[in-house]
Amino acid sequence: MRKLSLAMIKQVMELLSIGLRREESASKSLLIAIRLGYQKAIAKSLVIALLIAPTLAHAWPWSMDMANQVSIKPQESVDPANPGMNPFPKRSVPVPGTATSSIEVKDKDAAFKLVNPVRADAKSVDMGQRLFTIYCVPCHGKSGTGDGLVGAKLILKPWNLTLSNDMHPWNSKDYPDGYIFGMMTFGGGVMPVYAIDLSPTERWHIVNYIRTVLQKKAPVAASAAQQTK
């Protein structure tokens, strides 16, 4: 009986030990699951934070550093005691220019009907050449045939502005001065809008240069200053 009791006690102890080990293993598994859950939650939070961070970054004060500089903005007062826009002088009047602008010309159809108000004299053509070199040469090239360095990289080749263009015959009634003016004013295709960069008078200067030099349609008239000499 004593041996039997010892054997039973030993068996019970082994069962209890096995139970304890299983319980310990279950606890470890539970802890591991909890840890994994925390890690996944942290990972998700980091991903969400990374996705939101660029949006929040624009809300910080430094996002306006490039706009709010120490430089004086156009028409801004240089007097700290009187900030804001400088008022125009009393009895001031607008600078005289042509009567056409991107505001008064609502679309290309309206620009098409315009008559060039700037006389194609030497001064106008010279100014047109300078402006053409700055704004037009990169795409249309110095020759005006569309062989500019930038134009070579475009999918659509810039128009040939000379009379060698068979596709767009510039000597026809379909392409008057107003058409060229409208293209510079409103753009088209890969042609950018130059109404902001060039005043109406400057655009007409370019038209005069294209007509008298690149297309050689008419001799350059002498400017008023040259005529008085």
Buried (B, 14 or more C-beta within 10 A) or exposed (E): EEEEEEEEEEEEEEEEEEEEEEEEEEEEEEEEEEEEEEEEEEEEEEEEEEEEEEEEEEEEEEEEEEEEEEEEEEEEBEEEEEEEEEEEEEEEEEEEBBEBBBEEBEEBEBBBEBEBEBEBBBBBBBBBBBBBEEBBBEBBBEBBBBBBEEBEEEEEBBBBBBBEBEEEEBEEEEBBBBBBBBBBBBBEEBBEBBBEEBBBBBBBBBBBBBBBBBBEEEEBBEBEEEEEE
